[in-house]
């Protein structure tokens, strides 16, 4: 059986379109002025020491938080300068989110390691009160400790050579950094649990009054474990509701805009809707598949959800027969793991895994009105049948309406680029990974054989900058965070 890896996809992929969003005249959306850019054409690039893999923006666009391994960089989006480095986690940061309407409050969680005695931890930060520790303090402490240990061992006839001393210093630096980090957050509120930020899952309710998390360490994903959900008040961070019923990994959680309903999607084949004020389960929709993501409609009366067969379901929660519409894939059954309601409640954007599929669904007409699909035609492959497999590695896993619904921002993994579609003017912007399109800077990201040398990124963060009058997009790339923009209409 032929094999093909994601690493090879990043090397071989070249951007091309099979089918695009079309205008009323049935012509492809054109690129806006200065709307087709690639690496080197960004407005700003932020570089970090270490692997950056998570980012979020505050609700007002004041701050951009970037997780670099165990450290969170809080960046002022006016100056693009780092305001503070938040150190407190002892393993890499797995999720972070600013509180709604409060750019001063940030929560973050960390990856679990193999130490079963170590608690999964959520840290609540007050940006203006956070303590900062220069990295040099831990390094200096580890260096002195290593030297002292070497001196003591020498007294016992053990001669530590330079490479062994460096190994000892590295081990001590890790230990000292963890001890100092824990001390820095000893006064912070810490919760034994995990944030879920994948697949556009919510952390805070629309008003910012409530926060949701998964308590304790992550259970086994075996369809028989207890996957509970806890909702707490952001005033005192004490548990308000505990929601029980899921028996496998929970992928998405979120509130209705009126905060009267709460929904959760899980791999146990269930989509559950809860009364957000009492915790009582109102609906349990069975799909018999892994469920991935969802979102409530702007009027709070409908819920969209996706499953492992690529079916998009829309539920009318007040109706006697809640299943309003099932949109099934044509042909293959790709995962569709990103959805967003248009602010007017009449359209839903859906991101799929097959060839960067992007759909626009008309809810009243119950039909697909726009479909974008990428092509492997221009990709440079060495392996036989590689192009047939390549399309499965390229998918849209973030969709977000902005600018009053005029703009749709998307992130495409595999292609590892961000795009913005203007629905009103029927134009688009593309911010492409280096080397996957021809252009003035393309050769910087290609080797002598024409293989692309840039690697895949970790998604995007998009927000509205009212002062600049722009839609801002931060692409979390393998070598830094690049800042792009498109004009804002409203």
C-alpha positions in Angstrom: 0.0 0.0 0.0 1.5 3.4 -1.0 2.4 5.8 1.8 2.4 9.6 1.8 3.1 11.8 4.8 2.1 15.3 5.8 5.8 16.3 5.5 5.8 15.3 1.9 2.5 17.2 1.3 4.1 20.4 2.5 7.1 19.9 0.2 5.0 18.9 -2.9 1.9 21.2 -2.6 1.3 24.0 -5.1 -1.8 26.1 -4.9 -4.4 25.7 -7.6 -8.2 26.0 -7.7 -10.6 23.3 -9.0 -13.8 25.2 -8.2 -14.2 28.7 -6.7 -16.8 30.9 -5.1 -18.6 32.6 -8.0 -20.3 36.0 -8.6 -23.8 36.6 -9.8 -22.3 36.5 -13.3 -21.0 33.0 -12.6 -17.3 34.2 -12.6 -14.8 33.3 -9.9 -14.3 35.8 -7.1 -11.4 38.1 -8.2 -8.5 39.1 -6.0 -8.9 42.5 -4.4 -6.2 45.2 -4.9 -3.0 43.9 -3.3 -5.1 40.9 -2.3 -2.8 38.1 -3.4 0.2 38.0 -1.1 2.7 35.4 0.2 5.4 35.3 2.8 7.5 38.4 2.6 4.5 40.6 1.8 3.1 40.5 5.3 2.6 43.8 7.3 4.6 42.5 10.2 6.4 39.3 11.3 6.8 38.4 14.9 9.7 36.0 15.7 10.2 33.9 18.8 12.7 31.6 20.4 11.0 28.2 20.6 8.0 26.5 19.0 4.9 28.7 18.9 1.7 26.7 18.5 -1.2 28.5 20.0 -2.5 32.1 19.7 -5.6 34.2 20.5 -6.7 37.8 20.4 -8.6 39.8 23.0 -12.2 40.7 22.2 -11.3 44.3 21.6 -8.2 43.5 19.6 -5.9 45.2 22.1 -3.7 42.1 22.8 -2.5 39.1 20.9 -1.3 36.2 23.1 1.1 33.7 21.6 2.1 30.5 23.4 5.7 29.5 22.8 6.2 26.1 24.5 5.5 26.9 28.2 5.6 30.7 28.0 2.9 33.0 26.8 3.8 36.3 25.1 1.2 39.0 25.5 1.7 41.5 22.6 0.3 45.0 22.2 -1.3 45.0 18.7 -0.7 48.8 18.4 3.1 48.6 18.7 3.6 44.9 18.2 5.8 44.9 21.3 5.7 42.2 24.0 3.9 43.6 27.1 4.8 40.7 29.4 5.9 37.1 29.3 3.7 34.8 31.4 5.6 32.0 33.0 3.8 29.4 35.1 3.1 26.3 33.1 5.5 23.4 33.5 4.6 21.8 30.2 3.7 23.3 26.8 0.6 25.4 26.6 -2.4 23.6 25.0 -5.1 26.2 25.0 -5.6 29.9 25.8 -8.4 32.4 25.6 -9.1 36.0 26.7 -12.2 36.6 28.6 -15.0 38.3 26.5 -15.0 42.1 26.9 -12.0 41.9 29.2 -8.5 42.1 27.6 -6.9 42.0 31.1 -8.1 38.4 31.9 -6.5 35.4 30.1 -6.8 31.7 30.9 -4.5 29.0 29.7 -4.1 25.3 30.1 -1.1 22.9 29.5 -0.5 19.6 27.8 -0.6 16.6 30.1 2.6 14.5 30.4 3.1 10.9 31.4 3.4 11.7 35.1 0.0 10.6 36.4 0.7 12.4 39.7 0.8 15.8 37.9 -2.5 17.6 37.8 -3.8 19.1 34.5 -3.8 22.8 35.3 -5.7 25.9 34.1 -4.1 29.2 35.1 -6.1 32.4 35.3 -4.0 35.5 34.6 -4.5 39.2 35.2 -2.2 40.7 32.6 -1.7 44.0 34.5 -0.7 42.1 37.8 1.3 39.2 36.4 4.8 38.7 37.7 7.6 38.3 35.1 10.7 36.3 35.5 13.7 36.9 33.1 14.7 33.5 31.6 18.2 34.3 32.6 17.3 33.8 36.3 16.6 30.1 35.9 19.5 29.6 33.6 21.9 31.3 36.0 20.6 29.3 38.9 21.0 26.0 37.0 24.5 27.0 35.9 25.5 27.7 39.5 23.9 24.5 40.7 25.6 22.4 38.0 29.0 23.9 38.9 28.4 23.3 42.6 27.4 19.7 41.9 30.5 19.1 39.7 32.7 20.6 42.4 31.2 18.3 45.0 31.6 15.2 42.8 35.2 16.1 42.1 35.9 15.9 45.8 34.7 12.3 45.6 37.0 11.6 42.6 34.3 11.9 40.0 35.5 14.1 37.1 32.7 15.6 35.1 33.7 16.5 31.5 32.3 19.5 29.6 29.6 17.6 27.7 28.4 15.9 30.9 28.4 19.2 32.7 26.2 20.7 29.9 23.8 17.8 30.2 23.6 18.3 34.0 23.0 22.0 33.5 20.2 21.4 31.0 18.5 19.0 33.4 18.8 21.4 36.3 17.6 24.3 34.1 14.4 22.4 33.4 13.9 21.6 37.1 14.7 25.1 38.3 12.5 26.7 35.6 9.6 24.5 36.7 10.1 25.4 40.4 10.3 29.1 39.7 7.3 29.0 37.3 5.2 27.4 40.0 6.2 30.0 42.5 5.4 32.9 40.1 1.7 31.7 39.9 1.3 30.7 43.5 -1.2 33.6 44.0 -3.0 33.0 40.7 -6.3 31.1 40.6 -5.5 27.6 39.3 -8.1 25.0 38.3 -7.5 21.3 38.0 -8.7 20.8 34.4 -8.3 21.4 30.7 -9.5 24.0 28.3 -11.0 22.8 25.0 -10.1 25.3 22.2 -10.0 23.0 19.2 -12.5 23.2 16.4 -13.5 26.7 17.4 -14.8 25.5 20.8 -15.8 28.3 23.2 -14.2 28.9 26.5 -16.3 31.9 27.7 -20.0 32.6 27.2 -21.0 35.5 25.0 -21.4 37.8 28.0 -18.2 36.7 29.6 -20.1 35.7 32.8 -19.4 32.0 32.4 -16.4 29.7 31.6 -16.4 26.1 30.6 -13.7 23.5 31.0 -13.1 19.7 31.3 -12.3 18.8 34.9 -9.3 16.7 36.0 -6.9 14.7 33.8 -8.1 13.6 30.4 -9.9 10.2 30.6 -9.3 7.3 28.2 -11.0 7.7 24.8 -12.8 4.4 24.8 -16.5 5.1 24.7 -17.0 4.1 28.3 -15.2 6.8 30.4 -16.9 9.7 32.1 -16.3 12.9 30.2 -17.8 15.5 32.4 -18.2 19.2 31.7 -17.9 22.0 34.3 -19.2 25.5 34.0 -18.1 28.1 36.5 -18.9 31.8 37.1 -16.1 34.1 36.0 -16.8 36.2 39.1 -15.5 33.7 41.6 -14.5 30.7 39.3 -16.5 28.3 41.5 -18.3 25.5 39.8 -21.9 26.4 38.8 -22.9 23.4 36.8 -21.5 19.9 36.2 -22.9 18.3 33.0 -22.7 14.5 32.9 -23.5 12.1 30.1 -20.7 12.0 27.5 -18.6 8.8 27.4 -15.9 9.7 24.9 -13.7 12.6 23.9 -15.6 16.0 23.7 -14.6 18.0 20.7 -16.7 21.2 20.9 -18.6 23.1 23.5 -20.5 26.4 23.3 -23.4 28.6 24.4 -26.3 30.0 22.5 -26.1 33.8 22.1 -28.9 34.3 24.7 -26.9 32.0 27.0 -30.1 29.9 27.8 -28.7 26.8 26.0 -25.4 25.0 26.0 -24.3 22.3 23.5 -21.5 19.7 23.4 -20.3 17.4 20.6 -18.4 14.2 21.3 -16.9 11.1 19.8 -19.5 9.0 21.7 -22.0 9.5 18.8 -24.0 12.1 20.7 -24.8 15.8 20.3 -26.2 17.1 23.6 -28.1 20.3 24.3 -28.4 21.5 27.9 -30.4 24.1 29.8 -27.5 26.5 30.6 -29.3 27.8 33.7 -30.1 24.4 35.4 -27.8 21.9 33.7 -30.8 19.7 32.6 -30.3 17.9 29.4 -32.8 19.1 26.8 -31.8 17.1 23.7 -29.5 14.1 23.0 -29.2 13.7 19.2 -27.6 10.4 18.2 -25.4 10.2 15.0 -23.5 6.9 15.6 -20.4 8.8 14.4 -17.6 10.9 15.9 -19.0 14.4 16.2 -16.7 17.3 15.6 -18.0 20.8 15.9 -21.0 23.1 16.0 -22.5 26.5 16.7 -25.8 28.1 17.6 -27.6 30.4 15.2 -27.6 34.1 16.0 -31.3 33.9 17.2 -30.3 30.9 19.5 -33.1 28.8 18.0 -31.0 26.5 15.8 -27.9 24.5 16.1 -25.5 23.3 13.4 -23.4 20.2 14.0 -21.0 18.0 11.9 -20.1 14.3 12.2 -17.4 11.9 11.0 -19.3 11.1 7.7 -19.2 14.8 6.6 -22.9 15.3 7.3 -23.9 18.8 8.3 -27.0 18.8 10.5 -29.2 21.7 11.4 -31.5 21.3 14.3 -34.5 23.6 15.0 -34.5 23.2 18.8 -38.0 24.5 19.4 -39.7 22.2 16.9 -41.4 18.9 17.7 -39.2 17.3 15.0 -35.9 19.1 15.7 -33.9 17.8 12.6 -34.4 20.6 10.2 -31.9 19.7 7.5 -29.2 17.2 6.7 -26.6 18.3 4.1 -24.8 15.2 3.0 -21.5 15.2 1.0 -21.5 14.5 -2.7 -19.2 11.6 -3.4 -16.5 11.1 -0.7 -17.3 11.6 3.0 -14.8 14.1 4.2 -14.6 15.4 7.8 -16.1 18.8 8.1 -14.7 20.3 11.2 -15.3 24.0 11.0 -18.6 25.9 10.9 -19.8 29.5 11.4 -23.2 31.1 11.2 -23.5 34.4 9.2 -24.8 37.2 11.5 -28.1 37.3 9.7 -28.7 33.6 10.4 -29.4 32.7 6.8 -26.0 31.3 5.8 -23.6 28.8 7.3 -19.9 28.6 6.3 -18.5 25.0 6.4 -14.9 23.9 6.2 -14.1 20.4 4.9 -11.1 18.1 4.7 -11.3 17.2 1.0 -9.1 19.4 -1.2 -9.7 22.5 1.0 -13.4 22.3 0.6 -15.3 25.5 1.7 -19.1 25.6 1.5 -21.7 28.3 1.9 -25.1 26.9 2.9 -28.4 28.7 2.5 -30.6 27.6 5.4 -33.9 28.8 4.0 -33.4 27.1 0.7 -31.6 24.1 2.2 -29.0 24.1 -0.5 -25.3 24.7 -1.1 -25.0 28.1 -2.8 -21.2 28.3 -3.0 -18.4 25.7 -3.1 -14.7 26.2 -3.3 -12.4 23.3 -3.9 -8.6 23.3 -4.4 -6.8 21.2 -7.0 -3.6 19.1 -6.9 -3.0 19.8 -10.6 0.1 22.1 -10.1 1.6 20.1 -7.2 5.1 18.5 -7.8 5.0 14.9 -6.7 7.6 12.1 -7.0 5.5 9.2 -5.9 2.9 7.4 -8.1 -0.7 8.1 -7.0 0.5 10.8 -4.6 -1.9 13.4 -6.0 -4.8 11.1 -5.3 -3.8 11.0 -1.6 -2.7 14.6 -1.3 -6.2 16.1 -1.3 -7.0 14.4 1.9 -4.3 16.4 3.7 -5.7 19.8 2.7 -8.7 21.1 4.5 -10.3 24.2 6.0 -10.4 23.9 9.7 -11.2 27.5 10.7 -14.0 29.8 9.4 -15.0 33.1 10.9 -17.4 35.8 9.8 -16.2 39.4 10.4 -17.1 43.0 9.4 -20.8 42.5 10.0 -20.8 39.4 7.9 -19.2 41.0 4.9 -16.0 39.1 5.4 -15.3 35.4 5.8 -11.8 34.5 7.1 -10.5 30.9 6.7 -7.5 28.8 7.4 -6.4 25.9 5.2 -4.1 23.3 6.7 -1.9 21.4 4.3 -1.9 24.5 2.1 -1.1 26.3 5.5 -2.4 29.7 4.3 -5.2 32.1 5.3 -7.8 33.6 3.0 -10.5 36.2 3.4 -13.6 36.4 1.2 -15.7 39.5 0.8 -19.2 38.3 0.3 -20.6 41.8 -0.6 -18.0 42.8 -3.2 -17.3 39.2 -4.3 -13.6 39.6 -4.0 -11.0 37.8 -2.0 -7.5 38.0 -0.3 -5.0 35.3 0.0 -2.0 35.2 2.4 0.0 32.2 1.2 2.7 30.1 2.7 6.1 30.7 1.2 7.0 28.7 -1.9 3.6 27.3 -2.9 2.9 30.0 -5.4 5.1 31.7 -8.0 6.1 35.2 -7.1 9.1 37.4 -6.2 9.9 35.6 -2.9 8.9 32.1 -3.9 12.5 30.9 -4.5 13.4 31.7 -1.0 11.2 28.8 0.0 12.2 26.2 -2.6 15.2 24.0 -2.9 17.2 23.2 -6.1 14.7 20.4 -7.0 11.7 22.8 -6.7 10.5 21.3 -3.4 8.9 23.7 -1.0 11.0 24.1 2.2 8.5 26.0 4.3 6.7 23.9 6.9 3.1 23.8 8.1 1.6 26.3 10.5 -0.8 26.1 13.4 -3.8 28.1 12.3 -4.8 31.8 12.3 -6.3 34.4 14.6 -8.6 37.0 13.0 -10.1 40.1 14.6 -11.5 43.6 13.7 -9.2 46.6 14.3 -11.6 49.5 14.7 -8.8 52.1 14.9 -7.0 50.9 11.7 -10.3 50.2 10.1 -9.1 46.7 9.0 -9.6 43.0 9.4 -6.4 41.7 11.0 -5.2 38.1 10.4 -2.3 36.6 12.3 -1.1 33.4 10.7 0.7 31.2 13.3 3.4 29.9 11.0 6.3 27.5 11.8 8.9 30.2 11.9 6.9 33.1 13.4 3.6 34.9 13.5 2.8 36.9 10.4 0.4 39.8 10.5 -1.9 40.5 7.4 -4.8 42.8 6.9 -7.8 43.5 4.6 -10.0 46.6 4.6 -13.0 46.8 6.8 -16.3 48.1 5.5 -18.5 48.5 8.6 
